[in-house]
Amino acid sequence: METVHAEPSDAELIKRLQSNDLGALGTLFDRYYAQIYRTAVAITHDDAVAEDITQDCFLRLHRYAHRIDTTLPLPPWLYRVTVNLAYTWVSRHKKRRVSLETVVDYLISPARSTPDHAAEIAGLQQEVRTAISALNFNQRVVVVLHYLNGLSLDDIAQILDCPVGTVKSRLYYARENLRHRLVHTNGEPQVAHGYTR
């Protein structure tokens, strides 16, 4: 009979990393790579930049492992680093229009798969892409963290190091901005997973 070994916790891996165990870093990389990369690409809309940000995030995890409080969950720390790195990149490339195609693909799920419906969804996706790309960075980040990563407002507040009220306000104004931009030709707002509610 084989014995099943439980996966080490994040706290155990961080403690091993604090002792310079690079295997622990590899395990954490495998565990969180997809989430971090997806967040970075949704904010920057640049695969190569997102890859660089993801690599940099894990390099910082290694460099600052001794400062990480192992009694707290690790994902908020990783998201905070990712958002900060993405903010730096976006700030340097303000003139470049940033769309969030990945977020849009996630946010808009077709109810059925017919050619007409697919064409309608494609048109709506383009409208939403344009609307999201027009949001300011702070609003765009809360949309990515809340809708793409499914994080609670409390978690986002911790990641962004701001009050929950600020997160609520940014999400409210993001929704309002999206609602105004997504008004259909008949005057009714488009619905994209609760954006217009």
C-alpha positions in Angstrom: 0.0 0.0 0.0 1.4 3.3 -1.1 1.6 6.2 1.3 0.2 9.5 0.0 2.3 12.5 0.9 0.4 15.7 1.5 1.5 18.7 -0.6 3.5 21.1 1.6 1.7 24.2 2.6 2.8 27.6 1.3 4.1 28.4 4.8 6.3 25.3 4.8 7.6 26.2 1.3 8.3 29.8 2.3 10.3 28.6 5.4 12.3 26.2 3.1 12.8 29.1 0.7 14.1 31.2 3.6 16.8 28.6 4.0 17.6 29.0 0.3 15.8 25.8 -0.9 15.3 26.5 -4.6 13.1 23.4 -4.9 10.6 25.2 -2.7 10.6 28.1 -5.1 10.0 25.7 -8.0 7.0 24.2 -6.2 5.6 27.7 -5.5 6.2 28.7 -9.1 4.3 25.7 -10.4 1.5 26.3 -7.9 0.9 30.0 -8.7 2.4 30.6 -12.2 -0.9 30.5 -14.1 -2.7 32.9 -11.7 0.1 35.4 -11.8 0.7 35.3 -15.5 -3.0 35.6 -16.3 -3.3 38.6 -14.0 -0.3 40.3 -15.6 -1.4 39.6 -19.2 -4.9 40.9 -18.3 -3.5 44.2 -17.1 -0.8 44.8 -19.7 -2.3 42.8 -22.6 1.2 41.9 -23.7 2.3 38.2 -23.4 6.0 38.9 -23.3 5.6 41.6 -20.7 3.3 39.4 -18.6 6.0 36.6 -18.8 8.6 39.1 -17.6 6.4 40.3 -14.8 5.7 36.8 -13.7 9.3 35.8 -13.7 10.2 39.1 -11.8 7.4 38.3 -9.2 9.0 34.9 -8.4 12.5 36.4 -8.3 11.2 38.9 -5.7 9.6 36.0 -3.8 13.0 34.5 -3.6 14.8 37.7 -2.8 12.3 38.8 0.0 11.3 35.4 1.4 12.8 36.3 4.7 10.4 39.2 5.0 7.2 37.2 4.2 4.9 36.5 7.2 4.2 32.8 6.9 1.1 33.2 9.1 -0.6 35.1 6.3 -1.8 33.6 3.0 0.7 34.0 0.1 -1.5 34.8 -2.9 -2.3 38.4 -1.8 1.5 39.1 -1.5 2.0 37.7 -5.0 -0.9 39.7 -6.5 0.4 42.9 -4.8 3.8 42.4 -6.4 2.2 41.6 -9.8 -0.1 44.7 -9.7 2.9 46.9 -8.7 5.1 45.6 -11.5 2.2 45.9 -14.0 1.5 49.5 -12.8 5.1 50.4 -13.4 5.0 49.0 -16.9 1.7 50.6 -17.8 2.9 54.0 -16.4 5.9 53.8 -18.7 3.8 52.9 -21.7 0.8 55.3 -21.2 0.8 56.2 -24.8 0.2 52.6 -25.8 -3.5 51.7 -25.7 -4.0 48.7 -23.4 -7.0 46.5 -24.0 -8.0 43.5 -21.9 -8.9 40.9 -24.4 -8.2 38.1 -21.9 -10.6 39.6 -19.3 -13.3 40.1 -22.0 -13.0 36.5 -23.1 -13.5 35.4 -19.5 -16.3 37.9 -18.7 -18.5 37.2 -21.7 -19.6 33.6 -22.0 -21.9 32.7 -24.9 -25.2 31.2 -23.9 -25.3 29.1 -27.1 -23.0 28.4 -30.0 -24.7 29.4 -33.2 -23.1 31.4 -36.1 -25.5 34.3 -35.5 -24.9 34.2 -31.8 -21.1 33.9 -32.3 -21.1 37.0 -34.5 -23.2 38.9 -31.9 -20.8 37.9 -29.1 -17.8 38.9 -31.2 -19.3 42.3 -31.6 -20.1 42.6 -27.9 -16.6 41.4 -27.0 -15.1 44.2 -29.1 -17.3 46.8 -27.4 -16.3 45.5 -24.0 -12.6 45.4 -24.9 -12.8 49.0 -26.0 -14.7 50.0 -22.9 -12.3 48.2 -20.5 -9.2 49.6 -22.2 -10.6 53.1 -21.6 -10.8 52.6 -17.8 -8.0 54.2 -15.8 -5.4 51.9 -14.3 -7.0 51.7 -10.8 -10.4 50.8 -12.1 -8.9 48.3 -14.6 -6.9 46.6 -11.8 -10.0 46.1 -9.6 -11.9 44.7 -12.5 -9.1 42.2 -13.3 -8.7 41.1 -9.6 -12.5 40.9 -9.0 -13.8 39.4 -12.2 -10.9 37.5 -13.6 -9.4 36.2 -10.4 -12.6 36.1 -8.4 -11.1 37.9 -5.4 -13.3 39.4 -2.7 -13.3 43.2 -2.1 -11.5 42.6 1.3 -8.7 40.6 -0.5 -8.3 43.3 -3.1 -8.1 46.0 -0.4 -5.3 44.0 1.2 -3.5 43.5 -2.1 -3.7 47.2 -3.1 -3.1 48.3 0.5 -6.2 50.6 0.5 -9.5 50.7 2.4 -12.3 48.4 1.3 -14.4 51.5 0.6 -11.8 52.6 -2.0 -12.0 49.3 -3.7 -15.9 49.5 -3.7 -15.7 53.0 -5.1 -13.3 52.0 -7.9 -15.4 49.0 -8.8 -18.6 51.1 -8.8 -17.1 53.8 -11.0 -15.6 51.1 -13.3 -19.1 49.5 -13.7 -20.6 53.0 -14.3 -18.0 53.8 -16.9 -18.6 50.4 -18.6 -22.4 50.9 -18.4 -22.2 54.3 -20.2 -19.9 52.9 -22.8 -21.9 49.7 -23.4 -25.3 51.3 -24.1 -26.9 49.4 -27.0 -28.4 51.2 -29.9 -31.9 50.8 -28.4 -30.8 52.6 -25.3 -30.6 49.4 -23.2 -27.3 48.6 -21.5 -25.5 45.5 -22.5 -25.0 43.0 -19.7 -21.6 41.5 -19.1 -21.6 39.4 -16.0 -23.1 42.0 -13.7 -21.2 45.0 -15.1 -24.3 47.0 -15.7 -26.1 46.2 -12.5 
